Amino acid sequence: MFTKDTGEISETVKSMSCAKDHWRAGHRHGGETRCLNDTLEGEVQAFLFDEDQLHTYDDLTKVNPVTPTTVLKCLQARYSVKVFYTHAGCTLVALNPFQPIPHLYSLDVMKEYHHAFHLQEFKPHIFIVAEEAYRNVQGQLEPVNQSLVVSGESGAGKTWTSRCLMKYYATVAASSSVMKSQDTVERIERRVLDSNPIMEAFGNACTLRNNNSSRFGKYIQLQLDRCQLLVGASVQTYLLEKTRVACQPANERNFHIFYQMMKGATDEQRKEWKMPHGQSFSWLPNAEKSVEEDCFQETLQAMVHLGINAERQRQIFRILAGILQLGNVNFSSSAEELQPCNLEEESKDFLQRAAGLLRVPVEELQTCLRVRMLKAGKQNVFKPCSQSECNMRRDCLAKAIYAQLFEWLVTFINNSICADNSAWCNFIGILDVYGFECFQINNLEQLCINYANEKLQQHFVVHYLRAQQEEYIAEGLQWSFVKYQDNQSCLDLIEGSPTSVFSLLNEESRLNRASDAKTFRIRLEKELCDNANISWDKFSKEPHFTVGHYAGKVNYQIQGMVEKNKDPVPPELISLLQKSGNPLLHQIFADKETENPTTKGLSKVTVVSKFKNSLESLMKILHSTTPHYTRCIKPNPQCKPLTFEKEEVIMQLEACGIVETVHISAAGFPIRIPFKSFIQRYGLISKSSRFTPLTAFDAHLSTLLGTFQFGVYKPDFSNKTPKLLFSFPDVEADNKDVLPEVKKLLMVVLQHQALDPSHHLDRESHSSLVHCGRTKVFLTQSMLELLENQRKKILSQRAFTIQCCWLQYRRRRRHARKQAATLIQAAARSWLVRKHVQRWHRAAAVIQTTWRKWRALLQSLAEVELDDAKDLMEEDLPTLDPVISERGSVQLATMQEPVTVRGWPMGLALASAPSITVSLTATGFQKMTSLVASLNLPSRRAEYKVETNQYTRELASIRAQPRGSVKLHCQRSPLLYADRQPDMSQVTGFNQILLEKSL
C-alpha cells in the first residue's frame, strides 16, 4: 500500500510542466489539447486516490491522465506486488527484479501463451511479444520478417530478456511432430541455445552496473522454414570491447572466460596452462568476487554440443592462458636511450610461459615487444621502444589475439547453427546491444555504445513516434500532434556530414603524426560550436567534451581516443603470430594482412568507420522488418532485489519516451493497411456475409453503432429511420474503385460484432476503432482482432465445406471404384474358371489316352511274360504212376512231424528235409496251376493245404524247363507283385542255390 502525498504529486507535475514547454494530452478523437495546469493536477490526484487499484493497470494506455507521475506510480505499484511486465501501447516495459523468478519462465507458461487464443486477455509478459511476432510470421503479414528490439540501460535486464526469447522460440518453433526429424530438431534447438553461454563467456563482463554486462552487440536471426519451424540461426556481432582484455576500469572485471578458467580448471589443466594455485594476474582484478556466470563446466558442455572437439578446446584455452601470462610481463626503462627496455626479473618467467603457450619463439616475442620496425625506402630500420610503447605493444598483442579468437568463435557458431538459404524463408531477429553507459571516465568505447543506443532510439522515434503521426496527418485524420524528444540533432553531432565528431576523429586518426588531445579538443570546439548538444568545461584540466544524449549528458575523455580509433597492430606482431605452432592461432592470423606503414592514411579503416558501417547495415535490416519494442528499466543503480527508486526510473522513462508512446498508442491506430491489401486479405468477409442496411436494425442496435465514431460512418438520428452517413477524406483516384468494398467490409464486421451477444462493447473504451485515410485503413488492435477472428471463422467454414465436398467426392469415387473392381473381378474369375476347365479337359484327355496306351502295353507285356500252357504240352512228360496220375495228388513219405512241402512246376520237387521224398505230376487244371506258381503243402494231421507262392513267398512267376535252368522274374514286370523277391531266409539247400544264381 502506498501513502498519498499530494504535495509530492503537485510538485512533480509543476516541475514537469516547467521542464517541457507543454505536454500534450491527445484527445481520443484527435480533438482539443490542453497543457498541464491546475485542472490536470486535480485529475492526477483523483486518479492516484485509489492506490490499491493501481497495480491492476496492465496497459499504461488505460491510465487517465497520462503523465510521468501516473505512469511512475502505476509501475511502482505493480513492482511492489512482483508484477514486472506492463504494456505501454506498442512497447513492453520490463522492470528488472534483480532476483530469480523461475516460475515466470517455465515450460508450462510458454505453452500457455503459445496456445492462447487472445493474447491480450493474458497478463503482460515477454512471451506475448515473442508470440505476436511468431504469429505475424505465420499470418504472412507484410513485412513478414520480425525484429525484437530489446533496449535499456546497462543492468536493466536486456541479456536475460534476449535469453528468454531464444528459449521461447527454441521451444515453440522447434516442436515438430515428425518423428524422423526429431533428432535434427533437438540438435538445432540445443545448438541455438548453447551459443548463448559461449557468447556470454567470451563477450560479457562484470561492471559497476551489471554483473553480466554485454561488452558487444549481437543480432541473432532465428531462421524459420515454410512451416514456421526453427531450422537454424545466425549471429552478427558489433564492436567487441577488446580494450577490456588489457585495461579494466576500477572495481570491474575482465571477461568471464578468464575467471571461469581460474575457478573451474582441474589440477591437470592448471599444469598445462602454467597457472598454479595462488597465481595472481594483473589483468584479472577482483578475482575473489564470484558471480553466477562463473560456470566453467557449462561453457565446456556448450562447446561440446556445438562441435568444438577436445583438441580445439585445448588450443583455445592455451591461447587464453598465454594472454594472461602476457599481462604479467612488465618493462623497465633502459639506462641508455638507444638500448631496448629491460625486462623485470619476474617478467622473464612470465614471458617464457606466454611464448610456450602461444607456441612462438621467446626471443622473437621479446624482440617484437621491445623493438619496432620502420621502413626507410627499401630498408628496414629497427628502433627501440620506450617503456610506454612496450606496454602498448604488449596490450596491442593481447587485444589482437582475443579479438581474432572471438571472431573465429562467432564464425564457428554460425557454421554450426546456420541453415542453408534454401532451407529457410523467414526469420525473427533478436537485437541485444549494450545499454546506455555513463562512467566517471568515458572514452571511445562509451561513445560508440551510446551512439548505437542513439540509433536505436531514433529508429523507434522515426518508426513510431514521428512516422505514425505524420502519416495520420497525411492520410487526413483529425490528429493533434503529440510532442516528443527527437534525438536527430544528437545523431547529426556524432555522425553527421560533412562535420561531426566521427568525421573529425577519423581525419585526426589518418594523419601520420602523434595525436594531441588538447589540439583535437580545440578543433572540435571550433567546428562543432553551433550544435547545442555538445559542450565543454573550460576549467577542466583533462581535455574532454560533453554530449547531451537522449538519456542524459556524458563527458568523454579525449586522451587516448585517437589511438583507440586507429587500432594499430604492428606488422611484426602479425608476422610472429602467423609463425605460431598453435594450429588455431596460426589459422586465425593466416589470412590477416600486415599493414604497410607506407600506406596512405586515407585508405585506413578506423574503428568508428567500421562500427558505423556495421550499424547502418543493422538499421537496414530493422527498417525492412516489423519491429517489436521491449524497454528494460533498471529500478535502482545498486542492483538490489525488489527496490524501486523513483528518480532512477523516471529518468529512464523520460529518456526512452515511454510517456509519449502511451499518448500516441492511446489515441492512435497502430495498424495501417493499404486499401488493396486490406481487400485482398479481408475481402472474403464481405463476400461471405450478408450485409443488412441500417434501416432494418432496431433502435438498440442503432444506438450501439452510434458509439463507434471512427471516421467511416456517423449516425444521424435526426430522422426516424437511422442511417449511416459516410465521411471520407479525399481519396486518391487509384483507390476510388476499392473504396465501396472497404465500406461494405467494415460495416459487415461491425454489424456482426454488434449482433454477437458474446462480445460486449463499452461505449467509452471503444470510441475509436477504425479510420479510412486516403490510401490506407487505420485500425486499432481490437479492430484488427475483430477482422482476424471473422476471417478465421469464414476460412474455417470454407475449409469445412471443402472438406465435406472432398469427403463426398472421395466416397463416391470409392464406391464407383468398388463397383468397377467387383465387375472386373467377376469377369476375371469367370475367364480363369473357363481356362482352368478347358485345361482340365485337355489334361484328362491326355491322361486317358496315355493310360489306355500304358494299359495296353502292360497287357501285351504280361502276355509275353506268362508261360503259355500250349508250349508246355508239347514237352515230353515223364511216365507217372497210374494211381498218382488218376488222383492228381502228392504222395509223401512217412514222417514224424508235419512239414511244409514246396512244389515247383514241371516236376521240380524241392524239400526242406532230405528225408522227405516229393513227387509231383500235373495234368489239366492242376498242370495249369503248377505253371502259374509254386505250391505250399503244409502237413497238419494228415491234411494238406495248397497255397501259391505268388502272394506269400513274394515270387511272381517261375519259368522252369525240365532240362533247363530255373528263371525267376522278380522286378520290372507288369504282373501283380512282380517287384517282390523270395524270402531267402527260409530257402535252403538246392533251392537256395538256384535262387541266388537267378537273383
Number of C-alpha atoms within 10 A of each C-alpha: 10 13 7 13 11 15 10 11 18 19 12 16 22 15 11 17 15 11 10 11 11 15 20 20 26 24 17 18 17 15 11 12 14 13 13 19 13 12 10 18 20 14 14 22 19 12 16 22 15 11 15 11 14 22 19 11 17 21 22 26 22 15 19 15 19 23 24 18 22 22 23 17 18 23 26 24 21 20 22 16 11 14 20 20 23 24 21 26 24 21 20 24 26 28 25 26 23 18 10 8 10 7 9 11 15 11 13 11 14 19 14 13 19 19 11 13 11 10 18 15 8 13 15 21 21 22 22 19 19 23 21 15 22 23 14 16 23 14 11 12 14 14 13 20 25 27 24 24 23 24 26 26 23 26 30 27 26 28 23 14 21 20 16 16 19 22 19 23 23 23 17 20 21 20 15 17 8 9 9 9 11 14 11 14 22 16 17 23 24 17 24 29 20 20 24 16 21 23 21 21 23 23 23 27 23 22 21 18 19 19 20 23 24 28 25 20 20 20 19 21 22 27 26 24 17 12 12 19 19 27 24 26 26 22 20 15 18 20 22 20 20 22 18 18 23 22 18 17 14 12 10 20 25 26 27 23 23 23 26 19 21 21 15 14 16 11 12 9 16 16 12 15 24 19 20 13 11 7 8 15 15 14 22 22 18 14 16 9 10 13 12 7 20 20 18 20 13 16 23 16 15 19 21 15 18 24 14 17 11 12 8 14 15 15 17 18 18 23 25 23 23 25 26 25 27 25 23 19 22 20 22 15 17 15 10 8 11 11 15 23 24 16 17 13 11 11 18 18 14 20 23 20 21 29 22 19 24 24 20 19 16 17 11 14 19 17 14 24 25 24 21 21 16 13 12 9 8 6 8 11 12 11 14 20 23 20 18 13 17 24 20 15 22 23 20 22 21 23 22 20 21 20 18 15 20 19 14 15 18 19 14 15 24 19 14 20 24 22 20 10 8 7 14 21 14 20 24 24 26 25 21 24 28 28 25 22 19 18 13 10 12 17 18 21 23 21 24 19 22 22 21 23 23 21 18 19 21 21 17 20 21 16 15 18 24 19 12 20 22 14 14 21 14 12 20 17 22 12 19 21 18 19 19 18 15 16 18 17 14 22 19 16 22 22 18 15 11 8 15 19 19 22 18 18 19 22 13 22 25 18 12 11 8 10 16 14 18 14 11 19 17 11 14 21 15 10 13 17 13 10 15 12 20 22 18 16 12 10 7 8 7 13 20 22 18 15 20 17 20 23 23 14 14 21 22 22 20 19 19 13 19 24 15 17 21 18 15 14 15 19 16 19 21 20 16 16 22 20 17 20 15 19 15 19 22 17 15 16 21 15 9 12 10 14 14 10 13 11 9 11 15 12 8 15 15 23 20 22 17 12 16 19 11 15 19 13 10 16 15 10 15 20 13 14 19 21 24 19 17 23 24 24 26 26 28 22 17 13 19 13 13 18 18 21 13 16 11 14 20 17 13 22 19 17 17 20 19 22 25 26 22 24 26 27 22 23 21 27 21 17 15 20 17 16 24 20 14 17 18 10 15 18 18 15 23 20 14 14 14 10 15 11 13 18 13 11 14 11 15 10 14 21 14 15 22 19 18 21 17 20 20 22 20 17 18 14 14 8 7 9 14 20 18 18 12 11 12 16 14 12 16 12 9 11 15 14 12 13 20 10 18 21 15 15 22 21 21 22 20 17 18 17 18 18 12 10 9 8 10 10 16 10 14 9 11 16 16 21 21 24 23 27 25 20 23 21 21 24 22 21 16 13 20 16 14 16 21 16 15 20 20 13 13 17 15 12 13 13 12 12 12 12 12 12 12 12 12 12 12 12 12 12 12 12 12 12 12 12 12 12 12 12 12 12 12 12 12 12 12 12 12 12 12 12 12 12 12 12 12 12 12 12 12 12 12 12 12 12 12 12 12 12 12 12 13 12 13 15 14 12 14 15 13 10 15 14 17 13 13 8 8 15 11 8 11 8 13 10 8 13 10 9 9 15 15 10 11 16 14 17 11 13 10 10 10 6 9 15 15 17 23 21 24 21 23 21 18 18 16 20 20 16 12 8 10 15 14 17 16 21 22 22 13 9 9 12 18 16 15 21 22 21 21 24 21 19 19 17 17 12 8 7 9 15 11 14 16 20 20 21 13 11 18 17 23 25 24 21 19 18 15 14 7 8 12 16 16 19 19 20 15 9 16 17 19 12 16 17 15 17 18 18 11 12 7 10 16 15 12 12 18 14 11 16 17 10 12 13 12
